Amino acid sequence: MIRRDGYVVWVQYFSRELSRSEGRRVPLRLAVKNPTADDVLRAASRLGWEARKLDLRYPSQWWRPSSAVLVRPDRQMRKSQLLLLLAERMRG
């Protein structure tokens, strides 16, 4: 989901415990165990991007507590590229 002010990035996108059909959006080799919004915030900060936490529930798993991060990259890119860069920073 893109908004005028950035991309909404759900923590589930990076979860090693989820399959692609359950919401993981990065390759398993880049996925992490129990990702948090703080992990995504730190990764965005390492990349020099603005980010802030959103208190939302993941639509396909609305019954579980969740969160998302609104990320503003410093340049135009596809969301898939943004997710890969964030995942690499979360792993390393």
N, CA, C and O of each residue as an XYZ file, in Angstrom:
368
protein
N       0.839     -1.169      0.000
C       0.000      0.000      0.000
C       0.892      1.243      0.000
O       1.777      1.372      0.845
N       0.667      2.127     -0.915
C       1.436      3.372     -0.947
C       0.518      4.528     -0.588
O      -0.637      4.600     -1.008
N       1.065      5.403      0.183
C       0.361      6.628      0.521
C       1.212      7.773      0.006
O       2.375      7.585     -0.349
N       0.641      8.932     -0.031
C       1.416     10.088     -0.476
C       2.637     10.309      0.400
O       3.666     10.806     -0.056
N       2.506      9.932      1.666
C       3.601     10.206      2.595
C       4.517      9.013      2.835
O       5.328      9.055      3.761
N       4.421      7.959      2.046
C       5.337      6.835      2.183
C       4.671      5.487      1.947
O       3.548      5.408      1.448
N       5.383      4.433      2.315
C       4.893      3.068      2.162
C       4.520      2.492      3.528
O       5.235      2.693      4.509
N       3.411      1.782      3.582
C       3.043      1.061      4.802
C       3.725     -0.301      4.735
O       3.505     -1.077      3.805
N       4.556     -0.578      5.737
C       5.323     -1.822      5.784
C       4.878     -2.599      7.022
O       5.084     -2.147      8.149
N       4.276     -3.751      6.815
C       3.814     -4.599      7.910
C       4.960     -5.474      8.405
O       5.771     -5.949      7.610
N       5.027     -5.686      9.708
C       6.108     -6.522     10.248
C       6.001     -7.957      9.743
O       7.012     -8.653      9.660
N       4.801     -8.409      9.407
C       4.619     -9.773      8.900
C       5.376    -10.018      7.603
O       5.700    -11.164      7.292
N       5.663     -8.981      6.848
C       6.398     -9.128      5.587
C       7.759     -9.791      5.796
O       8.302    -10.390      4.868
N       8.315     -9.689      7.009
C       9.662    -10.163      7.298
C       9.700    -11.414      8.171
O      10.783    -11.843      8.569
N       8.558    -12.008      8.477
C       8.477    -13.114      9.423
C       8.870    -14.454      8.807
O       8.301    -14.887      7.805
N       9.843    -15.093      9.420
C      10.310    -16.407      8.998
C       9.227    -17.473      9.203
O       9.198    -18.480      8.497
N       8.340    -17.242     10.172
C       7.318    -18.230     10.509
C       6.151    -18.255      9.521
O       5.356    -19.195      9.536
N       6.036    -17.249      8.674
C       4.929    -17.176      7.726
C       5.352    -17.619      6.332
O       6.491    -17.417      5.912
N       4.413    -18.223      5.633
C       4.650    -18.558      4.227
C       4.314    -17.328      3.383
O       3.778    -16.342      3.888
N       4.629    -17.401      2.122
C       4.288    -16.294      1.224
C       2.775    -16.068      1.210
O       2.315    -14.926      1.224
N       2.012    -17.145      1.182
C       0.551    -17.002      1.131
C      -0.020    -16.445      2.438
O      -1.137    -15.928      2.452
N       0.729    -16.546      3.526
C       0.279    -16.014      4.810
C       0.721    -14.564      5.027
O       0.317    -13.926      6.000
N       1.547    -14.053      4.121
C       1.892    -12.641      4.210
C       3.362    -12.277      4.145
O       3.693    -11.093      4.071
N       4.264    -13.266      4.169
C       5.690    -12.931      4.054
C       5.956    -12.410      2.651
O       5.483    -12.991      1.674
N       6.716    -11.309      2.538
C       6.980    -10.712      1.238
C       8.450    -10.712      0.857
O       8.805    -10.278     -0.239
N       9.307    -11.192      1.746
C      10.738    -11.248      1.437
C      11.156    -12.714      1.337
O      10.483    -13.583      1.891
N      12.259    -13.002      0.636
C      12.731    -14.386      0.550
C      13.040    -14.947      1.944
O      13.419    -14.207      2.852
N      12.876    -16.241      2.095
C      13.100    -16.894      3.382
C      14.515    -16.643      3.897
O      14.719    -16.540      5.107
N      15.484    -16.545      3.007
C      16.875    -16.311      3.426
C      17.051    -14.943      4.088
O      18.005    -14.742      4.839
N      16.140    -13.999      3.819
C      16.216    -12.666      4.418
C      15.214    -12.473      5.558
O      15.252    -11.459      6.255
N      14.333    -13.430      5.743
C      13.308    -13.318      6.780
C      13.939    -13.513      8.158
O      14.981    -14.154      8.294
N      13.289    -12.952      9.172
C      13.785    -13.043     10.543
C      12.726    -13.662     11.445
O      11.538    -13.680     11.124
N      13.192    -14.164     12.576
C      12.274    -14.756     13.539
C      11.714    -13.641     14.422
O      12.470    -12.829     14.956
N      10.414    -13.604     14.573
C       9.710    -12.636     15.420
C      10.092    -11.180     15.150
O      10.592    -10.498     16.044
N       9.862    -10.702     13.933
C      10.186     -9.306     13.650
C       9.262     -8.369     14.424
O       8.122     -8.721     14.731
N       9.762     -7.180     14.734
C       8.962     -6.177     15.433
C       9.011     -4.865     14.653
O       9.840     -4.684     13.762
N       8.119     -3.970     15.005
C       8.119     -2.653     14.374
C       9.420     -1.922     14.686
O       9.925     -1.169     13.853
N       9.966     -2.143     15.888
C      11.238     -1.504     16.245
C      12.368     -1.986     15.341
O      13.263     -1.210     15.005
N      12.336     -3.264     14.943
C      13.348     -3.776     14.006
C      13.260     -3.047     12.670
O      14.278     -2.675     12.086
N      12.042     -2.849     12.194
C      11.845     -2.152     10.920
C      12.269     -0.693     11.051
O      12.893     -0.144     10.143
N      11.933     -0.060     12.178
C      12.334      1.330     12.410
C      13.857      1.482     12.415
O      14.393      2.423     11.828
N      14.554      0.548     13.084
C      16.023      0.598     13.117
C      16.610      0.416     11.719
O      17.550      1.115     11.341
N      16.055     -0.524     10.953
C      16.553     -0.767      9.597
C      16.345      0.468      8.725
O      17.234      0.839      7.959
N      15.195      1.100      8.832
C      14.929      2.315      8.049
C      15.885      3.427      8.463
O      16.380      4.174      7.618
N      16.141      3.532      9.747
C      17.065      4.545     10.244
C      18.479      4.311      9.705
O      19.163      5.263      9.330
N      18.914      3.061      9.666
C      20.241      2.729      9.121
C      20.364      3.119      7.660
O      21.449      3.448      7.180
N      19.224      3.076      6.948
C      19.216      3.457      5.537
C      19.055      4.965      5.353
O      19.107      5.462      4.228
N      18.862      5.686      6.441
C      18.699      7.132      6.362
C      17.305      7.565      5.968
O      17.121      8.684      5.488
N      16.319      6.708      6.160
C      14.945      7.001      5.787
C      14.131      7.419      7.001
O      14.405      6.997      8.125
N      13.130      8.251      6.761
C      12.179      8.606      7.803
C      11.210      7.444      7.991
O      10.812      6.795      7.024
N      10.836      7.189      9.238
C       9.881      6.118      9.503
C       9.175      6.399     10.822
O       9.746      6.994     11.736
N       7.933      5.964     10.902
C       7.201      6.070     12.163
C       6.263      4.885     12.304
O       5.748      4.355     11.320
N       6.057      4.487     13.532
C       5.239      3.320     13.842
C       3.760      3.658     13.712
O       3.318      4.741     14.095
N       3.011      2.717     13.168
C       1.559      2.831     13.058
C       0.938      1.717     13.895
O       1.424      0.586     13.879
N      -0.098      2.019     14.604
C      -0.771      1.005     15.413
C      -1.977      0.486     14.639
O      -3.092      0.986     14.785
N      -1.733     -0.520     13.819
C      -2.757     -1.116     12.975
C      -2.725     -2.624     13.150
O      -1.796     -3.165     13.749
N      -3.725     -3.295     12.635
C      -3.734     -4.757     12.619
C      -3.638     -5.232     11.176
O      -4.265     -4.678     10.273
N      -2.841     -6.266     10.987
C      -2.653     -6.825      9.647
C      -4.002     -7.344      9.149
O      -4.607     -8.183      9.816
N      -4.487     -6.878      8.012
C      -5.850     -7.195      7.574
C      -6.193     -8.685      7.505
O      -7.293     -9.076      7.893
N      -5.287     -9.510      7.025
C      -5.625    -10.934      6.902
C      -5.495    -11.684      8.225
O      -5.887    -12.848      8.315
N      -4.952    -11.036      9.247
C      -4.837    -11.638     10.583
C      -5.275    -10.613     11.620
O      -4.560    -10.342     12.584
N      -6.456    -10.050     11.409
C      -6.944     -8.950     12.227
C      -7.095     -9.306     13.697
O      -7.095     -8.407     14.538
N      -7.223    -10.566     14.036
C      -7.430    -10.986     15.418
C      -6.120    -10.995     16.221
O      -6.153    -11.063     17.449
N      -4.977    -10.928     15.542
C      -3.674    -10.930     16.222
C      -3.158     -9.510     16.408
O      -3.335     -8.663     15.532
N      -2.522     -9.246     17.542
C      -1.876     -7.940     17.692
C      -0.783     -7.789     16.628
O      -0.070     -8.743     16.317
N      -0.666     -6.614     16.094
C       0.308     -6.398     15.032
C       0.668     -4.928     14.988
O       0.150     -4.120     15.758
N       1.547     -4.601     14.090
C       1.870     -3.200     13.863
C       2.475     -3.047     12.478
O       2.844     -4.014     11.811
N       2.557     -1.809     12.086
C       3.133     -1.479     10.791
C       3.990     -0.241     10.970
O       3.930      0.445     11.991
N       4.786      0.024      9.952
C       5.662      1.189      9.971
C       5.443      1.943      8.666
O       5.408      1.344      7.592
N       5.299      3.240      8.766
C       5.211      4.083      7.586
C       6.629      4.524      7.251
O       7.274      5.214      8.041
N       7.115      4.122      6.070
C       8.506      4.389      5.676
C       8.521      5.343      4.490
O       7.797      5.163      3.510
N       9.366      6.362      4.608
C       9.577      7.313      3.518
C      11.007      7.184      3.021
O      11.923      7.720      3.644
N      11.218      6.487      1.915
C      12.589      6.389      1.389
C      13.047      7.738      0.841
O      12.232      8.614      0.554
N      14.346      7.887      0.703
C      14.893      9.154      0.222
C      14.851      9.281     -1.299
O      15.210     10.325     -1.844
N      14.419      8.234     -1.982
C      14.288      8.286     -3.433
C      13.144      7.387     -3.872
O      12.683      6.551     -3.095
N      12.683      7.546     -5.106
C      11.600      6.722     -5.635
C      12.085      5.302     -5.849
O      13.172      5.081     -6.382
N      11.286      4.354     -5.437
C      11.586      2.940     -5.673
C      10.303      2.141     -5.528
O       9.322      2.598     -4.941
N      10.337      0.942     -6.075
C       9.194      0.043     -5.907
C       9.185     -0.481     -4.478
O      10.221     -0.543     -3.817
N       8.005     -0.855     -4.017
C       7.889     -1.361     -2.653
C       8.696     -2.639     -2.478
O       9.273     -2.858     -1.412
N       8.749     -3.475     -3.487
C       9.517     -4.722     -3.382
C      11.004     -4.429     -3.158
O      11.658     -5.137     -2.392
N      11.539     -3.412     -3.805
C      12.933     -3.020     -3.588
C      13.133     -2.516     -2.165
O      14.112     -2.862     -1.504
N      12.202     -1.700     -1.702
C      12.265     -1.162     -0.354
C      12.272     -2.282      0.679
O      13.041     -2.237      1.639
N      11.419     -3.287      0.486
C      11.337     -4.396      1.432
C      12.636     -5.205      1.464
O      13.079     -5.625      2.533
N      13.239     -5.420      0.311
C      14.507     -6.156      0.274
C      15.620     -5.404      1.003
O      16.406     -6.006      1.733
N      15.682     -4.099      0.803
C      16.701     -3.301      1.492
C      16.486     -3.311      2.996
O      17.443     -3.429      3.763
N      15.234     -3.186      3.422
C      14.941     -3.246      4.853
C      15.308     -4.616      5.431
O      15.903     -4.701      6.505
N      14.950     -5.688      4.712
C      15.237     -7.038      5.195
C      16.742     -7.274      5.329
O      17.191     -7.891      6.295
N      17.512     -6.790      4.371
C      18.970     -6.936      4.446
C      19.532     -6.222      5.674
O      20.426     -6.744      6.340
N      19.015     -5.039      5.974
C      19.480     -4.300      7.139
C      19.024     -4.971      8.447
O      19.725     -4.906      9.456
N      17.862     -5.606      8.421
C      17.387     -6.290      9.622
C      18.228     -7.528      9.911
O      18.411     -7.894     11.072
N      18.730     -8.163      8.886
C      19.554     -9.369      9.059
C      20.977     -9.032      9.492
O      21.609     -9.804     10.213
N      21.475     -7.889      9.057
C      22.875     -7.606      9.282
C      23.196     -6.491     10.169
O      24.370     -6.203     10.398
